[in-house]
Amino acid sequence: MDVQYHDEIKILCFNVTNKTKKSANKSWEVLNAKIRAQAQDAHHRALNLEYKMRCVNDYLLARASFMTQIHPPPNNIVPQLYTTISWFIWKG
């Protein structure tokens, strides 16, 4: 049937390997980088505090809330997410 073997695959933005912890950490690292990039991109807009909070809930953390249903966040990612969100809200 000519089906190739792969050690790692990506399904719906989740990296899946035979080592669950490794795949969960990699998925969270990729998601954290995307959230950081999205926060930096959206920061250039002149938003007041109410709209910044709405942006955090509706856009920045939407993927993270989906991901937590599959894999809980590792201990090293949570402070990075807090830093990204606090930077987005209070910078400027």
DOKOL-884346 format. One record per atom (N, C-alpha, C, CB): x, y, z; atom name. Coordinates in Angstrom, 1 decimal. Glycine has a CB too. Layout:
<rs>
R     xx     yy     zz palo
R      X      Y      Z   CA
...
</rs>
This chain:
<rs>
R     xx     yy     zz palo
R    0.8   -1.2    0.0    N
R    0.0    0.0    0.0   CA
R    0.9    1.3    0.0    C
R   -0.9    0.0    1.2   CB
R    2.1    1.1    0.2    N
R    3.1    2.2    0.2   CA
R    2.7    3.4    1.1    C
R    3.1    2.8   -1.2   CB
R    2.4    3.0    2.4    N
R    2.1    4.0    3.4   CA
R    3.4    4.2    4.2    C
R    1.0    3.5    4.4   CB
R    3.9    5.4    4.3    N
R    5.1    5.7    4.9   CA
R    4.9    5.9    6.4    C
R    5.7    7.0    4.4   CB
R    5.9    5.5    7.2    N
R    5.9    5.6    8.7   CA
R    6.4    6.9    9.1    C
R    6.7    4.4    9.3   CB
R    5.7    7.6   10.0    N
R    6.2    8.9   10.5   CA
R    6.2    8.8   12.0    C
R    5.2   10.0   10.0   CB
R    7.3    9.4   12.6    N
R    7.4    9.5   14.1   CA
R    6.4   10.5   14.7    C
R    8.8    9.7   14.5   CB
R    6.1   11.5   13.9    N
R    5.3   12.6   14.4   CA
R    4.3   13.1   13.3    C
R    6.2   13.7   14.9   CB
R    3.1   13.4   13.7    N
R    2.1   13.9   12.7   CA
R    1.4   15.1   13.4    C
R    1.1   12.9   12.3   CB
R    0.8   15.9   12.6    N
R    0.1   17.1   13.1   CA
R   -1.4   16.9   12.7    C
R    0.7   18.4   12.6   CB
R   -2.3   16.9   13.7    N
R   -3.7   16.8   13.5   CA
R   -4.4   17.9   14.2    C
R   -4.3   15.4   14.0   CB
R   -5.1   18.8   13.4    N
R   -5.9   19.9   13.9   CA
R   -5.0   20.7   14.9    C
R   -7.1   19.4   14.6   CB
R   -3.8   21.1   14.5    N
R   -2.9   22.0   15.2   CA
R   -2.3   21.3   16.4    C
R   -3.5   23.2   15.7   CB
R   -2.5   20.0   16.6    N
R   -1.9   19.2   17.7   CA
R   -0.8   18.3   17.1    C
R   -2.9   18.4   18.5   CB
R    0.4   18.4   17.7    N
R    1.5   17.5   17.3   CA
R    1.3   16.2   18.1    C
R    2.9   18.1   17.6   CB
R    1.2   15.1   17.4    N
R    1.0   13.8   18.0   CA
R    2.2   12.9   17.7    C
R   -0.3   13.1   17.4   CB
R    2.8   12.4   18.8    N
R    3.9   11.5   18.8   CA
R    3.6   10.3   19.7    C
R    5.2   12.1   19.1   CB
R    4.5    9.3   19.7    N
R    4.3    8.2   20.7   CA
R    4.6    8.6   22.1    C
R    5.1    7.0   20.2   CB
R    5.2    9.8   22.3    N
R    5.5   10.3   23.6   CA
R    4.5   11.5   23.9    C
R    7.0   10.8   23.7   CB
R    3.5   11.3   24.7    N
R    2.4   12.2   24.9   CA
R    3.0   13.6   25.4    C
R    1.4   11.7   25.8   CB
R    3.8   13.5   26.4    N
R    4.3   14.7   27.1   CA
R    5.1   15.6   26.1    C
R    5.2   14.4   28.3   CB
R    5.9   14.9   25.3    N
R    6.7   15.7   24.3   CA
R    5.8   16.3   23.3    C
R    7.7   14.7   23.6   CB
R    4.8   15.6   22.8    N
R    3.9   16.2   21.8   CA
R    3.1   17.3   22.4    C
R    3.0   15.1   21.2   CB
R    2.7   17.2   23.6    N
R    1.9   18.3   24.3   CA
R    2.8   19.5   24.5    C
R    1.3   17.8   25.6   CB
R    4.0   19.4   24.9    N
R    4.9   20.5   25.1   CA
R    5.2   21.2   23.8    C
R    6.2   20.1   25.7   CB
R    5.4   20.4   22.7    N
R    5.6   21.1   21.4   CA
R    4.4   21.8   20.9    C
R    6.0   20.0   20.4   CB
R    3.2   21.3   21.1    N
R    2.0   21.9   20.7   CA
R    1.8   23.3   21.5    C
R    0.8   21.0   20.9   CB
R    2.1   23.2   22.8    N
R    2.0   24.5   23.6   CA
R    3.0   25.5   23.2    C
R    2.1   24.1   25.0   CB
R    4.2   25.1   22.9    N
R    5.3   26.0   22.5   CA
R    4.9   26.7   21.2    C
R    6.7   25.3   22.3   CB
R    4.4   26.0   20.2    N
R    3.9   26.5   18.9   CA
R    2.8   27.5   19.2    C
R    3.5   25.4   17.9   CB
R    1.8   27.1   20.0    N
R    0.7   28.0   20.3   CA
R    1.1   29.2   21.0    C
R   -0.3   27.2   21.2   CB
R    2.1   29.1   22.0    N
R    2.6   30.3   22.7   CA
R    3.2   31.3   21.7    C
R    3.6   29.8   23.8   CB
R    4.0   30.8   20.8    N
R    4.6   31.7   19.8   CA
R    3.6   32.4   18.9    C
R    5.6   30.8   19.0   CB
R    2.5   31.6   18.6    N
R    1.5   32.3   17.8   CA
R    0.7   33.3   18.6    C
R    0.5   31.2   17.3   CB
R    0.5   33.1   19.8    N
R   -0.2   34.1   20.7   CA
R    0.6   35.3   20.8    C
R   -0.6   33.5   22.0   CB
R    1.9   35.1   21.1    N
R    2.9   36.2   21.2   CA
R    2.9   37.1   19.9    C
R    4.2   35.7   21.6   CB
R    3.0   36.4   18.8    N
R    3.0   37.1   17.5   CA
R    1.7   37.9   17.2    C
R    3.3   36.2   16.3   CB
R    0.6   37.3   17.6    N
R   -0.7   37.9   17.4   CA
R   -0.8   39.1   18.3    C
R   -1.8   36.9   17.6   CB
R   -0.3   39.0   19.5    N
R   -0.4   40.2   20.5   CA
R    0.5   41.3   20.0    C
R    0.1   39.7   21.9   CB
R    1.6   41.0   19.5    N
R    2.5   42.1   19.0   CA
R    1.9   42.7   17.7    C
R    3.9   41.5   18.6   CB
R    1.2   42.0   16.9    N
R    0.6   42.5   15.7   CA
R   -0.6   43.4   16.1    C
R    0.2   41.4   14.8   CB
R   -1.4   43.0   17.0    N
R   -2.6   43.7   17.4   CA
R   -2.2   44.9   18.3    C
R   -3.6   42.8   18.1   CB
R   -1.0   45.0   18.9    N
R   -0.7   46.0   19.8   CA
R   -0.6   47.4   19.2    C
R    0.6   45.7   20.5   CB
R   -0.4   47.5   17.9    N
R   -0.2   48.7   17.2   CA
R   -1.5   49.5   17.1    C
R    0.3   48.5   15.8   CB
R   -2.7   48.9   17.3    N
R   -3.9   49.6   17.3   CA
R   -4.1   50.4   18.6    C
R   -5.1   48.6   17.1   CB
R   -4.8   51.5   18.5    N
R   -5.1   52.3   19.6   CA
R   -6.4   51.9   20.3    C
R   -5.1   53.9   19.2   CB
R   -6.3   51.0   21.3    N
R   -7.4   50.5   21.9   CA
R   -7.4   50.9   23.4    C
R   -7.5   48.9   21.8   CB
R   -8.6   51.1   23.9    N
R   -8.7   51.4   25.4   CA
R   -8.7   50.1   26.1    C
R  -10.0   52.3   25.7   CB
R   -8.7   50.2   27.5    N
R   -8.5   49.0   28.3   CA
R   -9.7   48.0   28.1    C
R   -8.5   49.4   29.8   CB
R  -10.9   48.5   27.9    N
R  -12.0   47.5   27.7   CA
R  -11.8   46.7   26.4    C
R  -13.3   48.3   27.6   CB
R  -11.4   47.3   25.3    N
R  -11.2   46.6   24.1   CA
R  -10.0   45.7   24.1    C
R  -11.1   47.6   22.9   CB
R   -9.0   46.1   24.9    N
R   -7.8   45.2   25.0   CA
R   -8.2   43.9   25.8    C
R   -6.7   45.9   25.8   CB
R   -9.0   44.1   26.8    N
R   -9.5   42.9   27.5   CA
R  -10.4   42.0   26.6    C
R  -10.3   43.3   28.8   CB
R  -11.2   42.6   25.8    N
R  -12.0   41.9   24.9   CA
R  -11.2   41.2   23.9    C
R  -13.1   42.8   24.2   CB
R  -10.2   41.8   23.4    N
R   -9.3   41.2   22.4   CA
R   -8.5   40.0   23.0    C
R   -8.3   42.2   21.9   CB
R   -8.1   40.1   24.3    N
R   -7.5   39.0   25.0   CA
R   -8.4   37.8   25.1    C
R   -7.0   39.4   26.4   CB
R   -9.6   38.1   25.5    N
R  -10.6   37.0   25.7   CA
R  -11.1   36.4   24.4    C
R  -11.8   37.4   26.5   CB
R  -11.3   37.2   23.4    N
R  -11.9   36.7   22.2   CA
R  -10.9   36.2   21.1    C
R  -12.7   37.8   21.5   CB
R   -9.7   36.8   21.1    N
R   -8.8   36.4   20.1   CA
R   -7.5   35.7   20.6    C
R   -8.4   37.6   19.3   CB
R   -6.9   36.3   21.6    N
R   -5.6   35.8   22.0   CA
R   -5.7   34.5   22.7    C
R   -4.9   36.8   22.9   CB
R   -6.7   34.4   23.6    N
R   -6.7   33.1   24.4   CA
R   -7.8   32.1   23.9    C
R   -7.1   33.5   25.8   CB
R   -8.4   32.4   22.7    N
R   -9.3   31.5   22.2   CA
R   -8.7   30.1   21.8    C
R  -10.0   32.1   20.9   CB
R   -7.5   30.2   21.2    N
R   -6.8   28.9   20.9   CA
R   -6.4   28.2   22.1    C
R   -5.6   29.2   20.0   CB
R   -5.9   29.0   23.1    N
R   -5.5   28.3   24.3   CA
R   -6.6   27.6   25.1    C
R   -4.8   29.4   25.3   CB
R   -7.8   28.2   25.1    N
R   -8.9   27.6   25.7   CA
R   -9.3   26.3   25.0    C
R  -10.1   28.5   25.8   CB
R   -9.2   26.3   23.7    N
R   -9.4   25.0   23.0   CA
R   -8.4   24.0   23.3    C
R   -9.4   25.3   21.4   CB
R   -7.1   24.4   23.4    N
R   -6.0   23.5   23.6   CA
R   -6.1   22.9   25.0    C
R   -4.7   24.2   23.4   CB
R   -6.5   23.6   26.0    N
R   -6.6   23.1   27.4   CA
R   -7.6   22.0   27.5    C
R   -6.9   24.2   28.3   CB
R   -8.5   21.9   26.6    N
R   -9.4   20.7   26.6   CA
R   -8.8   19.4   26.2    C
R  -10.6   21.0   25.7   CB
R   -7.7   19.5   25.5    N
R   -7.0   18.4   25.0   CA
R   -5.7   18.1   25.9    C
R   -6.5   18.5   23.5   CB
R   -4.9   19.1   26.1    N
R   -3.7   19.0   26.9   CA
R   -3.6   20.1   27.9    C
R   -2.4   19.0   26.0   CB
R   -3.5   19.8   29.2    N
R   -3.3   20.9   30.1   CA
R   -1.9   21.6   29.9    C
R   -3.3   20.4   31.6   CB
R   -1.9   22.9   30.1    N
R   -0.6   23.7   29.8   CA
R    0.5   23.2   30.7    C
R   -0.8   25.2   29.9   CB
R    1.7   23.1   30.2    N
R    2.9   22.7   31.0   CA
R    3.2   23.9   32.0    C
R    4.1   22.3   30.2   CB
R    3.9   23.6   33.0    N
R    4.3   24.7   34.0   CA
R    5.2   25.8   33.4    C
R    5.0   24.0   35.2   CB
R    6.0   25.5   32.4    N
R    6.8   26.5   31.9   CA
R    6.1   27.4   30.9    C
R    8.0   25.9   31.2   CB
R    5.0   27.0   30.4    N
R    4.3   27.9   29.4   CA
R    3.3   28.9   30.1    C
R    3.4   27.0   28.5   CB
R    2.8   28.5   31.2    N
R    1.8   29.4   31.9   CA
R    2.4   30.8   32.2    C
R    1.3   28.8   33.2   CB
R    3.6   30.9   32.8    N
R    4.2   32.3   33.0   CA
R    4.4   33.0   31.7    C
R    5.5   32.1   33.8   CB
R    4.8   32.3   30.7    N
R    5.0   33.0   29.4   CA
R    3.7   33.6   28.8    C
R    5.6   32.0   28.4   CB
R    2.6   32.8   29.0    N
R    1.3   33.3   28.6   CA
R    0.9   34.6   29.4    C
R    0.2   32.3   28.7   CB
R    1.1   34.5   30.7    N
R    0.8   35.6   31.6   CA
R    1.6   36.9   31.2    C
R    1.1   35.3   33.1   CB
R    2.9   36.7   30.8    N
R    3.7   37.8   30.4   CA
R    3.3   38.4   29.1    C
R    5.2   37.3   30.3   CB
R    2.9   37.6   28.2    N
R    2.4   38.0   26.9   CA
R    1.1   38.8   27.1    C
R    2.2   36.9   25.9   CB
R    0.2   38.3   27.9    N
R   -1.1   39.0   28.0   CA
R   -0.9   40.3   28.8    C
R   -2.1   38.1   28.8   CB
R   -0.1   40.3   29.9    N
R    0.1   41.5   30.6   CA
R    0.8   42.6   29.8    C
R    0.9   41.2   31.9   CB
R    1.8   42.1   29.0    N
R    2.4   43.1   28.1   CA
R    1.4   43.7   27.1    C
R    3.6   42.4   27.3   CB
R    0.5   42.9   26.6    N
R   -0.4   43.4   25.6   CA
R   -1.4   44.4   26.3    C
R   -1.2   42.3   25.0   CB
R   -1.8   44.1   27.5    N
R   -2.8   45.0   28.1   CA
R   -2.1   46.3   28.6    C
R   -3.4   44.3   29.3   CB
R   -1.0   46.2   29.2    N
R   -0.4   47.4   29.9   CA
R    0.7   48.1   29.2    C
R    0.2   46.9   31.2   CB
R    1.2   47.6   28.1    N
R    2.2   48.3   27.3   CA
R    1.6   49.5   26.6    C
R    2.8   47.3   26.2   CB
R    2.3   50.6   26.7    N
R    1.8   51.9   26.1   CA
R    0.8   52.5   27.0    C
R    1.2   51.6   24.7   CB
</rs>
